[in-house]
């Protein structure tokens, strides 16, 4: 069998090769195991926000157990400060609680009943991954303080304090781990609102501004749907579960916001599956029908939060719940609550009935169009035209870590796709080439996808025809030229996803590829610039430099382009503050010509 000459083979494998790392060394060597992706702060799930979440979660646990009603978060440059008014960490165990793995009170059900952080790792990981970490606990007029650098204790002190009980923590994410990062305050505000929605009676503060919710998940959904609801939001709150849902007229698919003990479970889990099952049973039993799940839940937006003593997550980052024993009681409780609402609100029940009948009619119409489209596709080819696929895919095969790293570039024309295809990593990077501008689908039915080969092939390539659970790639990346035509195609693609597949956007899977606009170089050095300002700075730095303007991706030589889709790839996540605002924006910019849009263009025309 041939051996790859690039692989260095060391035949010496003995005791000298075995290493034992301390917990601190392991966290710093493998930070992704503890906080997920590292990132530079441009994505809402980047590690610096996970560090903040780990600290705030401890303060939320205090509130859940009835201690303190206010948590203050401050951000000054890159220093994060969190102060709660709970019981305060026991002074004699302060150092151990923030630096020794598997040390804490959250193993004791009498102290913390519904906690997210059950493994004693979170705060220790923050400490280990921070260049500066200070913890200060206040209890009964006495305080204790410990200062760390990269997890190593530097100083301690104790004394009297004229402050209320609680805990104060400040930290600076380590630049050695998180290179060139910047906090996005908008992401932190979104987290503050989530904490407020899930903990009625709690006041969250961020840089002096307060966030508070009186009605929990009801407030969350009303913010998301605005005036777009078809009937008043159905809201239920029990001892261990709270949920809310409604239908919206212009949405496709289903959208869910799910939480466990205050933790946002982006990928859902058993609690979401049970909620959907209970909702279907409740509606079918009330109307004495046997409607399909698709007809009942098409256009539905829901939120569910559960409290569990022993939550089992699929990873340290807690994105998906795995407890199977909760299914029975959640299904039954949701079913009974839905039936109770429908009995008490006959007008709203009638609107739900009408919505489901409409969904059923549209589904049958869509199935006819689907059949025609599939028959036409089979006649052309068994393969998806213009798709250069990769080896590994999301949630498929025996390499889940490779599947999560998979991505597909949606490119414009054969020139750009040819450049990317030549330098891509064939294991994890796929390319789908668009022939030109896709149709503007704003306000159009989903049947439009099946009438257009480009839209249909793109949907099939991504694997999202039925729902996002079939998505084949960890990232969907829009890669268009940096000119007016390229920007237009970018907006048309975003309209496509926000109109028909908004759950793809909400899950944080959609990105825009940034490639350099200019190359500034002389004989000694080359600098790639992404803005005109950085171009001017580079020209001032390099004597006798020549400047090249890259109009399109196809103009960048493949020998250069590889670095822009490698480890240093610059991706801008496509995120929305709420679905309601996203729908309004799409309708304003991509809908029919209106006086408001005309006035906007005139006022902002350069």
ZAMARGU-4260 file (C-alpha; in steps of 0.2 Angstrom, whole numbers, plus 5000, padded with zeros to 4 digits):
<rodrens>
0) 5000/5000/5000 | 5007/5017/4995 | 5012/5029/5009 | 5009/5047/5008 | 5027/5055/5009
5) 5020/5071/5017 | 5015/5061/5033 | 5030/5060/5045 | 5030/5043/5053 | 5039/5041/5070
10) 5042/5023/5074 | 5046/5026/5092 | 5030/5024/5102 | 5034/5021/5121 | 5031/5028/5138
15) 5041/5044/5134 | 5027/5049/5122 | 5013/5048/5135 | 5008/5065/5142 | 4997/5069/5157
20) 4990/5087/5157 | 4983/5096/5171 | 4965/5103/5169 | 4972/5120/5166 | 4984/5114/5153
25) 4970/5104/5144 | 4958/5118/5144 | 4971/5130/5136 | 4977/5116/5124 | 4959/5111/5118
30) 4948/5126/5122 | 4936/5121/5108 | 4931/5106/5119 | 4925/5118/5133 | 4918/5133/5124
35) 4915/5127/5106 | 4921/5139/5092 | 4934/5152/5096 | 4931/5166/5083 | 4934/5184/5083
40) 4918/5190/5090 | 4909/5192/5073 | 4898/5177/5076 | 4885/5176/5090 | 4892/5159/5095
45) 4910/5164/5096 | 4919/5159/5112 | 4921/5176/5120 | 4902/5176/5121 | 4902/5159/5129
50) 4914/5165/5142 | 4902/5179/5146 | 4887/5166/5147 | 4896/5154/5158 | 4899/5168/5171
55) 4881/5175/5170 | 4873/5158/5171 | 4880/5156/5188 | 4871/5173/5193 | 4855/5167/5185
60) 4856/5151/5195 | 4856/5161/5211 | 4841/5170/5205 | 4832/5154/5201 | 4835/5148/5219
65) 4828/5165/5225 | 4843/5175/5229 | 4845/5192/5221 | 4834/5200/5207 | 4847/5210/5198
70) 4862/5205/5188 | 4874/5219/5181 | 4885/5217/5166 | 4897/5230/5160 | 4909/5230/5145
75) 4924/5242/5144 | 4934/5239/5129 | 4939/5221/5131 | 4936/5219/5150 | 4919/5211/5155
80) 4912/5214/5172 | 4898/5204/5180 | 4890/5208/5197 | 4876/5198/5205 | 4867/5200/5222
85) 4865/5182/5226 | 4872/5173/5241 | 4890/5175/5236 | 4903/5161/5234 | 4908/5154/5251
90) 4924/5164/5255 | 4934/5150/5261 | 4932/5140/5245 | 4933/5155/5233 | 4949/5150/5224
95) 4944/5132/5222 | 4927/5137/5215 | 4935/5146/5201 | 4950/5136/5197 | 4948/5118/5202
100) 4939/5107/5190 | 4923/5098/5197 | 4922/5109/5212 | 4906/5118/5216 | 4889/5117/5225
105) 4879/5112/5209 | 4880/5094/5213 | 4870/5097/5228 | 4851/5097/5224 | 4847/5107/5240
110) 4858/5121/5234 | 4854/5122/5216 | 4839/5112/5209 | 4838/5119/5191 | 4856/5123/5185
115) 4864/5123/5168 | 4882/5122/5175 | 4881/5105/5182 | 4899/5099/5178 | 4910/5112/5188
120) 4919/5117/5172 | 4912/5134/5166 | 4920/5147/5177 | 4936/5137/5178 | 4937/5138/5159
125) 4934/5156/5159 | 4948/5158/5171 | 4960/5147/5161 | 4956/5156/5145 | 4958/5174/5152
130) 4974/5184/5153 | 4966/5193/5168 | 4953/5186/5180 | 4947/5193/5196 | 4933/5186/5207
135) 4927/5195/5223 | 4914/5187/5234 | 4904/5197/5247 | 4895/5189/5262 | 4889/5197/5278
140) 4900/5212/5277 | 4916/5202/5273 | 4924/5200/5256 | 4937/5189/5248 | 4946/5192/5232
145) 4957/5182/5221 | 4967/5187/5205 | 4972/5176/5191 | 4982/5176/5175 | 4978/5163/5163
150) 4972/5152/5177 | 4987/5154/5188 | 4983/5162/5205 | 4993/5179/5207 | 4986/5186/5223
155) 4972/5184/5237 | 4965/5196/5250 | 4951/5197/5263 | 4943/5211/5273 | 4928/5221/5278
160) 4916/5227/5264 | 4901/5239/5265 | 4893/5230/5250 | 4878/5219/5248 | 4880/5200/5247
165) 4884/5193/5230 | 4899/5189/5218 | 4909/5201/5206 | 4919/5194/5192 | 4929/5203/5179
170) 4939/5195/5165 | 4949/5199/5149 | 4949/5185/5136 | 4967/5180/5132 | 4973/5186/5115
175) 4984/5171/5114 | 4968/5161/5112 | 4956/5173/5104 | 4966/5183/5092 | 4961/5200/5086
180) 4943/5199/5094 | 4930/5212/5097 | 4914/5211/5107 | 4898/5215/5097 | 4887/5224/5110
185) 4871/5219/5100 | 4874/5201/5103 | 4876/5204/5122 | 4860/5214/5122 | 4851/5199/5113
190) 4858/5188/5127 | 4851/5200/5140 | 4834/5200/5133 | 4834/5181/5133 | 4839/5180/5151
195) 4825/5192/5155 | 4812/5182/5145 | 4816/5166/5154 | 4817/5174/5171 | 4802/5185/5175
200) 4805/5196/5189 | 4824/5197/5185 | 4832/5213/5180 | 4847/5212/5168 | 4858/5227/5166
205) 4871/5230/5152 | 4881/5246/5152 | 4868/5255/5163 | 4853/5250/5153 | 4840/5238/5160
210) 4831/5223/5152 | 4816/5216/5161 | 4801/5205/5155 | 4784/5204/5164 | 4777/5189/5153
215) 4791/5178/5149 | 4790/5169/5132 | 4774/5178/5128 | 4785/5194/5127 | 4798/5185/5117
220) 4786/5179/5103 | 4776/5196/5103 | 4793/5204/5099 | 4797/5191/5086 | 4780/5192/5076
225) 4775/5209/5080 | 4758/5212/5072 | 4760/5197/5060 | 4751/5185/5072 | 4735/5177/5065
230) 4728/5175/5083 | 4733/5180/5100 | 4749/5170/5106 | 4745/5155/5116 | 4755/5155/5132
235) 4756/5142/5146 | 4767/5142/5161 | 4768/5127/5173 | 4780/5121/5187 | 4794/5114/5175
240) 4788/5120/5158 | 4783/5136/5149 | 4778/5138/5131 | 4771/5150/5119 | 4766/5148/5100
245) 4756/5156/5086 | 4755/5155/5067 | 4760/5169/5055 | 4753/5171/5038 | 4768/5174/5027
250) 4780/5161/5035 | 4786/5144/5028 | 4792/5130/5039 | 4792/5130/5058 | 4803/5141/5069
255) 4807/5136/5088 | 4816/5145/5102 | 4821/5132/5115 | 4829/5133/5132 | 4834/5121/5146
260) 4837/5129/5163 | 4839/5146/5154 | 4852/5139/5141 | 4847/5142/5123 | 4847/5125/5115
265) 4850/5130/5097 | 4848/5113/5090 | 4833/5109/5100 | 4832/5091/5107 | 4820/5080/5116
270) 4810/5094/5124 | 4806/5102/5107 | 4801/5085/5099 | 4789/5082/5113 | 4782/5099/5113
275) 4778/5097/5094 | 4770/5080/5097 | 4759/5087/5111 | 4754/5102/5101 | 4749/5091/5086
280) 4739/5079/5098 | 4730/5093/5107 | 4724/5102/5090 | 4719/5085/5082 | 4710/5079/5098
285) 4701/5096/5100 | 4695/5097/5082 | 4692/5078/5081 | 4703/5077/5065 | 4719/5068/5059
290) 4728/5082/5051 | 4747/5079/5047 | 4760/5087/5057 | 4766/5097/5042 | 4748/5105/5040
295) 4746/5109/5058 | 4764/5117/5060 | 4767/5125/5044 | 4770/5144/5048 | 4771/5141/5066
300) 4783/5150/5078 | 4785/5143/5095 | 4796/5145/5111 | 4798/5132/5125 | 4808/5132/5141
305) 4810/5118/5153 | 4818/5116/5170 | 4827/5099/5173 | 4837/5093/5188 | 4848/5083/5178
310) 4849/5089/5160 | 4859/5079/5148 | 4867/5089/5134 | 4876/5082/5118 | 4891/5093/5121
315) 4899/5105/5133 | 4892/5119/5123 | 4874/5113/5127 | 4866/5115/5110 | 4855/5100/5111
320) 4845/5091/5125 | 4846/5072/5126 | 4835/5067/5140 | 4822/5054/5134 | 4813/5052/5150
325) 4805/5069/5149 | 4795/5065/5133 | 4779/5058/5141 | 4775/5072/5153 | 4779/5086/5141
330) 4768/5078/5128 | 4754/5076/5140 | 4755/5093/5148 | 4757/5102/5131 | 4742/5093/5124
335) 4731/5097/5139 | 4736/5115/5139 | 4732/5117/5120 | 4715/5109/5122 | 4711/5120/5137
340) 4715/5136/5127 | 4705/5131/5112 | 4690/5127/5122 | 4691/5144/5131 | 4694/5154/5115
345) 4683/5148/5101 | 4687/5163/5090 | 4705/5159/5090 | 4702/5141/5088 | 4692/5145/5072
350) 4707/5155/5065 | 4718/5140/5069 | 4706/5129/5060 | 4706/5140/5045 | 4725/5141/5044
355) 4727/5122/5045 | 4715/5120/5030 | 4724/5133/5020 | 4741/5124/5024 | 4733/5108/5018
360) 4727/5116/5002 | 4744/5124/4999 | 4753/5107/5002 | 4743/5098/4989 | 4746/5112/4977
365) 4764/5111/4981 | 4765/5092/4979 | 4759/5094/4961 | 4772/5106/4957 | 4785/5096/4966
370) 4781/5081/4955 | 4782/5090/4939 | 4799/5098/4944 | 4806/5081/4950 | 4801/5073/4934
375) 4809/5087/4924 | 4825/5085/4934 | 4826/5066/4931 | 4826/5069/4913 | 4840/5081/4914
380) 4852/5072/4925 | 4853/5061/4941 | 4866/5073/4948 | 4863/5091/4953 | 4870/5103/4940
385) 4884/5115/4944 | 4887/5107/4961 | 4905/5102/4965 | 4902/5092/4981 | 4913/5088/4996
390) 4917/5072/5005 | 4909/5075/5022 | 4892/5082/5026 | 4883/5088/5042 | 4875/5075/5053
395) 4880/5061/5040 | 4893/5047/5041 | 4906/5042/5055 | 4915/5059/5055 | 4904/5071/5064
400) 4918/5084/5067 | 4922/5084/5049 | 4903/5086/5045 | 4901/5101/5056 | 4916/5109/5047
405) 4908/5106/5030 | 4903/5122/5020 | 4896/5126/5003 | 4900/5142/4993 | 4886/5149/4983
410) 4895/5158/4969 | 4891/5168/4954 | 4896/5161/4937 | 4909/5148/4931 | 4924/5160/4933
415) 4922/5162/4952 | 4917/5144/4955 | 4932/5139/4945 | 4944/5148/4956 | 4936/5141/4972
420) 4935/5124/4965 | 4954/5124/4961 | 4959/5128/4979 | 4945/5121/4990 | 4947/5107/5002
425) 4938/5093/4994 | 4934/5085/5011 | 4924/5099/5018 | 4921/5113/5005 | 4908/5111/4991
430) 4904/5124/4977 | 4887/5128/4969 | 4888/5139/4954 | 4874/5151/4950 | 4871/5155/4931
435) 4867/5173/4935 | 4854/5182/4946 | 4841/5172/4954 | 4822/5178/4954 | 4816/5190/4967
440) 4805/5179/4977 | 4799/5192/4990 | 4780/5189/4994 | 4779/5174/4982 | 4773/5156/4986
445) 4785/5142/4989 | 4779/5134/4973 | 4791/5147/4965 | 4805/5136/4970 | 4799/5122/4959
450) 4796/5133/4944 | 4814/5139/4943 | 4828/5126/4940 | 4841/5137/4949 | 4831/5139/4965
455) 4826/5121/4965 | 4844/5114/4962 | 4851/5125/4976 | 4837/5119/4988 | 4841/5101/4984
460) 4860/5103/4985 | 4858/5110/5003 | 4846/5096/5008 | 4833/5108/5015 | 4817/5104/5005
465) 4808/5097/5020 | 4816/5106/5034 | 4833/5112/5041 | 4836/5095/5049 | 4841/5088/5032
470) 4855/5102/5030 | 4870/5094/5022 | 4883/5108/5027 | 4888/5116/5043 | 4890/5133/5034
475) 4881/5140/5019 | 4892/5154/5012 | 4886/5167/4999 | 4902/5171/4989 | 4898/5185/4976
480) 4909/5198/4967 | 4912/5215/4976 | 4902/5225/4963 | 4884/5231/4961 | 4879/5215/4952
485) 4887/5204/4965 | 4879/5214/4979 | 4862/5212/4970 | 4864/5193/4969 | 4869/5193/4987
490) 4853/5202/4992 | 4842/5191/4981 | 4850/5175/4989 | 4846/5182/5006 | 4828/5186/5001
495) 4827/5168/4996 | 4833/5161/5012 | 4823/5174/5023 | 4807/5170/5013 | 4807/5151/5013
500) 4821/5145/5025 | 4822/5158/5039 | 4826/5144/5051 | 4843/5142/5042 | 4846/5160/5046
505) 4840/5159/5064 | 4852/5144/5067 | 4867/5154/5062 | 4872/5144/5047 | 4871/5158/5034
510) 4887/5168/5030 | 4894/5180/5018 | 4912/5178/5012 | 4923/5193/5013 | 4937/5193/5000
515) 4950/5207/4998 | 4945/5222/4986 | 4964/5227/4983 | 4981/5220/4983 | 4995/5232/4987
520) 5012/5225/4984 | 5030/5229/4980 | 5045/5218/4978 | 5047/5214/4996 | 5029/5213/5003
525) 5011/5210/4998 | 4996/5217/5008 | 4978/5212/5004 | 4965/5226/5009 | 4947/5224/5012
530) 4943/5243/5012 | 4949/5259/5004 | 4955/5265/5020 | 4966/5250/5023 | 4972/5251/5005
535) 4978/5269/5008 | 4987/5264/5024 | 4996/5250/5014 | 5001/5262/5000 | 5008/5273/5013
540) 5017/5259/5021 | 5025/5251/5005 | 5036/5262/4994 | 5034/5260/4976 | 5019/5249/4978
545) 5007/5244/4964 | 4988/5243/4967 | 4977/5230/4960 | 4958/5231/4962 | 4949/5214/4962
550) 4932/5217/4954 | 4927/5199/4954 | 4932/5182/4963 | 4937/5176/4946 | 4951/5189/4944
555) 4960/5183/4959 | 4973/5170/4954 | 4970/5153/4962 | 4987/5153/4969 | 4982/5168/4979
560) 4964/5164/4983 | 4967/5148/4993 | 4972/5158/5008 | 4955/5167/5008 | 4945/5151/5011
565) 4957/5143/5022 | 4961/5146/5041 | 4960/5165/5039 | 4944/5165/5030 | 4933/5180/5034
570) 4915/5176/5036 | 4901/5189/5041 | 4886/5180/5049 | 4869/5184/5042 | 4859/5187/5058
575) 4842/5195/5062 | 4836/5204/5078 | 4819/5197/5076 | 4809/5188/5062 | 4796/5203/5062
580) 4810/5216/5058 | 4818/5204/5045 | 4801/5202/5036 | 4798/5221/5036 | 4816/5224/5029
585) 4814/5211/5015 | 4797/5219/5010 | 4804/5236/5010 | 4819/5233/5000 | 4813/5219/4989
590) 4794/5221/4988 | 4784/5231/4976 | 4789/5249/4972 | 4782/5260/4986 | 4783/5279/4988
595) 4793/5276/5005 | 4807/5266/4996 | 4808/5279/4982 | 4810/5293/4995 | 4823/5282/5004
600) 4833/5280/4988 | 4832/5298/4983 | 4838/5303/5001 | 4852/5291/5001 | 4858/5292/4983
605) 4876/5296/4981
</rodrens>
